[in-house]
Amino acid sequence: MMRRSAYGLSLATAAAFFFTTTVPAEATIQIQAGTTNQPGAVQAISLEEFVNRVNARVGDAAHIEFFHSSQLGSDEEMLQKVRLGTQDISQPSTIMSSLVPEFGLFDLPYLVADREHMRCITEHIVWPMLAPKAEARGAKIIGVWENGIRHITNNVRPIVTPEDLRGIKLRTPQGVWRVRMFEAYGANPTPLAFSEVFVALQTGVMDGQENPYVNIYSGRFQEVQRYLTETRHVYTPSFPVVSVRRFNSYPAEVQEAILEEGRNLQPWVFEVAARLEEEVRDKLIAAGMEFNYADRDAFVAASQPVYDRFASEVPGGRELIDKALALADGC
């Protein structure tokens, strides 16, 4: 919807198009759903699919409008607006640990083995243990989707072991455990909003960044980064949330549609994400990035201090780690 300016429409024309053709005039509830991701990234794809499914189901009772590319703000800003009740739905990922410290579990390197492991963690940890804590803070989790498996790009050197990160200025998301992880590896990590990353890399303010392949490609980082290293250091879930204040005002049929479609979307998201991961990696290499694999064992060995610190600083941290790791064998 908000891409209309790219087609040269005037503001007035675009507004007329929006109100006459997109939102049913008789819809009683207007809902905004926002993500920081650009079109083509897994989070944007999944949120748009969710929006389409809910809209088709509720008919004229409500209409959700989809906003991408940080149009409603950064992850931090949108999560705050959700809690205050000034935005309906956002799609936080790493930033969730700033709301509930236990979500830092998902910033621990090499914790999640694969998507089946994440499915088990969803059912046995996220829904019963973490979701209630988020809801108590004003953000009701409506699904557990995917941001992606993360890798490193930079303009200094290929990254094979953690020692290769020493001195590299690396952009990270807003999350204390991601920062601490890269500090343990020897990098100089700095949190920065996703919308600011391209310019930071282009101007040399940052040497590199870490993201799933799809985010790297949709963010056009291949245009300003030379080296691409497959590290797979973190699997990042996505936690779409709805404002508790807003949600409680929706009709029962709208509440039911949001909760059911949000929860049921996970298998579809996993399938799409798995397909795109390999396809987009090949596109990045074809675009001219120099590709290499990291030494996984070296990174795993360097990660233990991060686990120890999480276990000692987060209430119940050791139990969360042990429970999550045990689920790697199935549930």
N, C-alpha and C positions, 0 to 999 in steps of 0.2 A: 504494500500500500504506500509506504512512505518513500518508495523509490520513484514516485511519479515525477519528481523534479528532473530526473535524468532524461526524461522524454521531452523536456523543454516546455512543460505546461506552466502557465502562470500560476501564481498562488491562488488567485480567484478561481481559475478554471479547475485547478486541482481540488480545491475545497468543494466546488460544485459537484465534481465527479464523485468525491468521497461520500457526500451526504445523499446523493441521489441514486447511486448504484451499489454502494458497498454495505452500508448499515441499514437493515430493515427499519423503516420509519416507525413501525409499531412495536419494536423491541423495547421492553420496559427497563432492561438493565444493560448498561454499557460497561464492559470490562476491558481493562488494559493489561496486556501481557508483554513483558519486555525481556530481551536478552542483549548481552554485549556483543554476541557473535555476529559476523557478517553472514549473508546468505551463502549457503554451500557448506558451512561448518555444521558439525553434528548437533550442537546445541540449538542452532537456529532451525535446522531441519526438523528436529524433534519437537520443538515448541510450536512450530507452524503446523505440524501434523496433529498435535494435541488440540490446537485451536480449531482446526478444520473439523475434527471429530466431535468436539463438544458443540460447535455451532450447528453441525448437521443434526445433532441429537436433540438440542433444546428448542430448535425452531425459533419462534418469535419471543420466547420467554426471556432471552438474553442474547447478547452478541459480544464475542471477544474479538478485540482488534490486536493484531500481532505487530510488535515493534522490534526491529533488529538493530544491529550496529550501534549500540549504546544510545539510541535515540531518546530513551527515558532516563539516561544517566549511567554511571559506572555501576559495577556490581555492588559496591559499598553503598552508593546512593540509593539504588533501587531497593536493596534489602532494608535500609532504614525507612524508606517510604512505605514499604509493605508493613512493617511493624507499626508505623504510625497510622496506617489506614488511608494513606493518600495515593497508594497504587495497589492494584489488585494482585497481580501475579508477577513474580520475577523468577530468575533461573540461576541462583547462586551455585557456586562450586566451592573452590578453596576458601572463599570468604566466610563460609559457614562456621569455621573454627573461631571467628571473632564473636559470633553469637553464642555458640555452645562449644566450649573448649574440647569436648570429646570428639568433635568432628575433625580435629587435627589428626585423628587416626588415619585418615585417608591421604595425609601428606607424608606418611612414613614410607621411605623408599622401599620398593620391592615387596610391599605387604600383600597386595592383591595379585594373585597368580594369573588369573584369566577371568573372562566374563562369567563363567559358571561359578567360579569362586565368589565373584561379586554378587551373583544372584543369591547365593547362600548367606552372604553377609547382610544383604538387604533384608531377608526374611528373619534372620536370627539376631541381628544387631540393630540395623537402622530402624525398622518399624517398632520393635518392642522397647528398645533402650534409648535411642537418640531422638526419634521423631517427637515423643512427648515433651522432651526438653526444649526443642525448637518451638513447639506450639505454645508452651508456657511463656515464651519470649515474644509471642505475637506473630510467628511465621509457621503456618501449618503446611507440612510437607505433603505434596499430593502425588509424588512419584519419585522413583530413583532411576534416573536415566544415565547418560554418559556425556562427559566432556572429552575424555580420551586418554590414550596411553602417550606419555610425554617423552619428548626427545630434545636434544640441544642443538641449536645453531649458533654460529659465531663467525667473526671475521679475523680471528687471531691465528688459530691452529686447529687441526683435527683433535678431537677429544677421545683418547683411548682409555686413560686412567684418571682418577680424580686429580692427580698431580698436574694434569694438563689444564685444569681449570684455574690454577693459581694465578691470581692477579686479574682475571677476566671480569669485566664489569657486566654482570648478568641480570637482566630483568626477570623478576618473578611476580606472580600475583600477590594480592594482599592476603598473606597468611604467614603467621610467625614460624610455623614448622617448615615451610618450604625455604624460608630464609635461613633457618638454622641448619637445614640439610646442606645447602650450598656453602654455607660458612664452614661446615665440617669438611667439605670437599676442597676448600681453599679458594673458592671464588669470592668476588665482591658483589653479593646479591643486593638488589634494590627493588622494592615493590613499586609497580607502576601500573596505571590503568591500561587495559588492553588497547583502548582507542589511541593511546599516546605512544605505543611501542614502535610503530613503523618509523615515525620521525626520529625517535630516540636512536634507532639503529642506523638510519640514514645519515644522521649528523654526527655519529660517533659518540653521543652521550652514553650509549650502551654498546658494548662489544657483541653481546649475544643475548639470547633468550631461550626459554624452554616451553614447548607446547606440543600438543598432538599434531600429527602431520596435516590434518584437515585445517586446523587453525592457522598453521604456518602458511599453507597455500592460500586460504581465503583472505588472510591478512597481507598477502603479497610480500612476505618476508624474504622469499627467494630472490626478490629484486635487489635486496640490500644486505644479503648474507651470503658468505662464500662456503662455509663448511656446515655439513649436515651429519650429525652423529646419532645413530640409533642407540639410545641408552635404555629406553623403557623403564626409567627410574621411578615413575609414579603412574598408577592408573587413577585417573581423577573421575569420580562420579559427578553427576549433575543432580542437584536437589531442587526441582521446581517447588516453589512455595506460594501459597495464597495468604493474603492478609486475614488474620483471624477476625479482625473487626469487620472487614468487608464480607467475608465468607458467611458470617452469622446473619447477615442481612439478606442473603440470597434466598429465593424460594427453594423448597426441598428438592424439586426436580433438577435445578441447576447445581445445587450442592452435590447431589448424587452423581450427576454426569461428570463433574470435575474430578471427584474422587475416583470414580471407576475408570474413566478414560486415562487419568494420570497414572494410576497404578498398573493398568493393563498394557501400557505402551512400552514397558521395558523390553520385552522380547523383540518387538519391531525395531526399537532403537539399537539394540545389540546387533541385530542382523545388518542394519544399514551401516553402523560404525565399522564392523568387521570388514565389510566389502570395500568401504571407502579407504580404509587404512592403507591397504596395499596399493590400490589404484593411485592414490594421491602421492604416496612415496615415490612411485615411478615418475609422476609428473614433476616432482621437485628435482629429481635427478636429471630428467630430460631438460629442465630449465637451466641446467648448468651448475648445480650445486655439487660440491665434492663430498661424496658419501663414504662413511665408514661405520663399522660396528665398534661399540665400546667393549671394554673388558668387564663383563658383568660381575665376575667374581671379585675384582678389585673394588668396584663400586659397592657391592654388598658388604664387603669387609669394612669399608670406610663408613658405613651407615650405622653401625652398632651404637655409637655415642648418641645418635638422635633417638633411637629406641629407648635407651637408658634414661635419657632426659625426659622424654614423654612419660615414661612409666613413673618417674619420681615426681613430676610437676602436675600432671593431670589426675584429678581424683578418679580412682578406678582404672588408671591407665594401663597398668600391667595386666589386669584381668581382661580389658578390651583387646589388647595385643594378643594374649594367649587364645582367647576365644576366636578371634579373626583368623589367626594362623591355623587353628585346629580345623576350621571350616574348609581349608584348602583340599582336604580329603573327601569333601562332599557333605551333603546335608540331607 
